[in-house]
Amino acid sequence: MLSADIPPNQTIYLNNLNEKVKKEELKRSLYALCSQYGRILDVVALKTQKLRGQAWVVFSEITAATNAFRGLQDFDFYGKKMRVQYAKTKSDCIAKEDGTYAPKEKRKKQEEKAAEKKRRAEETQQAGPNAAAAQSNGTGYQASRLGKASQEPPAPPNNILFIQNLPDQTTSMMLQILFQQYPGFREVRMIEAKPGIAFVEFEDDGQSMVAMQALQGFKITPENPMAISYAKK
């Protein structure tokens, strides 16, 4: 429960999280889950003995954090009921934005830039020779790939959704967390040999349409807006 002496702020504190989930998967899943409430500046999760089962999510706006606080209280996350509070201290991200940040060593920022550069290089390599050309035109790989798909006639409405442009690190649990919030959800199916796509089944086509409209373009990562269509039968 929320402590009376902690005022609403842009950062929420989550605990009672499943300690068996790997740190990077936990951060990706929290980003995917919390992004629907507003723009996220940072997700912090540490696997030290003292901080296991805990995480912090930093939003750009207090209203977004408040909506997440209300919407995620007791949410079933990897088999455990999530507990949510406002964070007691201001995050570095917010302190930098409002000018109250006390500068520390720059090594962390440099490491983040290096990691980002490496990740982008790996994504370009994985995407293939067409990726660089697509990105140079400002369209990105997903536009190139999805453009080809858009040339085919769309499938008629049905109870199974076809999800494209997923980051390679996406797991079925991450998608389940997103789609199970909508009535009629049945299951997520992923094909191991084909990363980047998935099928999500609902009880009927009306329920699948609601989920598709709600999550169309939803970004599991900042670079990967989901492209959702009806699956071909």
N, C-alpha and C positions, 0 to 999 in steps of 0.2 A: 504493500500500500504506500501511497505517497506520504512522505513525512511533511508535517505542517510547516517546518522551518526551511523547506527547500522550495524556492519560488520557481515558477515555470521559466525555462530557458531553452536554448536551441539544441541542447544535448540530452538524450535520454540514456539512462543506465539500465541494462538488461541483465538479469541473473536467473538462476535455475535453468541454465542452458545445458544441453547434453554435452558432457565433457569428452565423449568419445569421438565427436566430430572434429576432423582436422581443421587447423586454424584457417587456412586459406579457403576451404570449402565453407566454413562458418561465416567468414567475412563476405564471400560472394552471395551466400544465401540471405544473409541479413540485408545486404545492399538491394538484392532483388525484391525482398519482402517490403522493405521500408521505403523504397523509391516511389511507391504509389502514393505516399503521403506528402511528398515534396522533394525538393532538390537536396541531395546529400553531399556534404563536404568531406566527410571522413567516416570510416568504420574502424574502430579499434578493438582488437581482440588479442589477448595474450595467453599463452599456454603455460605460464609459470604456475607452480603449485598453488601459490596464493590467489592467483587471478583466474583459475580455471572456472569454466561455467559462467563467465561474465563477459560483457561487451559494452561498448559505448557507440552510439550512432549520433553523428553531428549533422544537424539540418541547417539550412541557410536561414530559416525563419522559425520563430517561436510557434507560430500557428501550425506549421507542419509537424513540429515535435509534439505539440499538444494533441493533434489528431492521431499521431502514431501512439502516443501514450494511452489514449482512450481505446484505439482500435486493436492494439496488440496485447492488452492486459489479459493474461491467462490463455493466450494463443497457443495452440498445440504445435510446437516446433521441435521436430526430430523426436517426437514421442514424450516431450515434457512440457508442462504448462509454463510459459514464459511469464516472468514477473518484471514489471516496468516501473521505473521511477524517473524523475528528472535528476540529472547529474548534479552533484554538490558543487563542483568547480567548473569554471569556464574552460572550454577547450582551447587549444592553441589556435585552431582555425578561426574561431570567433574573435579571439583576442587580437589576431593579426588584422582582421577586418575592421574592428572598432578602434584600433590604435593603442590598445593596452598591452600588447604582447611584449614581453621582455626577451630580446634576442638571445638565442643560444648558439651553439656551434652550428656551422652550415653543413656539416657532414651528412646529416640525415636527408636534407633537401637534395644534395648532390647525388646521394645514393638513389633517391626516388627518381630523379631525372634519368640516371643511368639505367635503372630498371625499366622505366617507361620506354626509353629508346630501344633497349634490347627486346622488350615485348613487342613493340611495333615492327621491329625487323623480323622477328619470328613469325608474326602474323602475316606479313607480306610474303615471306618465304613459303609459308603453309598455303597461302591463297593461290600461289602459282604465278606464272609470267604475266597474266592479265591484270594482276592486282596493282602493280606499279602504275600502269597506264591509266587504270580507272581512278586511282587516287590522285594522279597528276591532273586529271580533269575536274577534281573536286567532287566526284560522285562516290568514290569509295568502292571497295570490292563488293559489298552487299548490293549496291545499285546495279553493278554489272551482272551479278549472278541472278538477282531478282528480276532484272529486266528481261532476261531470257524466259524466265518462268511466266512473266506477264503476257508474252506473246501467245501462250497456250490458252484456250478457252477455260474459264473458271469452272470448277465443279459445282453442281447444284447444292443448295443447303442440305446438310445432313448432320448427324450427331457427332461426327469425328472431325476435329480440327487438325490441319497440317501446319506445323510451326517451322519457320525457316529463319536463317540468319542468327542462330544461337551461337554464342562463343563456345569454343571447343571444350572449355572446362565445365559446361553446364551438366548438371546431374538430373536424374529423374526426380530426386527429392526436391531440388530447387523448383522445378516446374510444378510439382505437386503442391508445394507450399503456396504458389501463386494461384493455381487454378482451383484448388479445393475450396477457395473462398466463395465460389459461385455454385448455385444450386444444380444438382444433377451430375456433379463430377463423378466419374467412374475410375479412370486410370490414365497414366502416362506411359507411352511406349516409345522407347528410343532404340535406334539401330546402331550397334557398336561400330559397324564397318562404315557408317555414314555420319560422322559428327556434324553438328550444326543443324540437324533437323529432328523433329519429334512429332508424335501423334498424341492428341489428347481426346479422350472419349467422354461424352456426356450421355445422359439417358435419352434425350431427344434433341432435335435440331433447334428448337426454340431456346433451350438452355445453352447450347453451344454458341448460338448467335449472341446471347448476352455476354458471355465470356469473351468472345472474339471482339465485340465492340468495345469492351472495357479495357482489354489488354493489347489491342492493335497498336503497334509502335512502341510498346513498353520496353524500356532499356534495362536488360539484365546487367549490362555494363554500359558505361557512357558511349561506347563505340558501336553497340549492337542493338538497334531497335528491332524488336520481333516483327516478322511479317507473318500474319496469320490468314489462312484461307481454309476453305472446306476441303477435306481429303477426297480424293477420287476413289470411287468404289467400283 
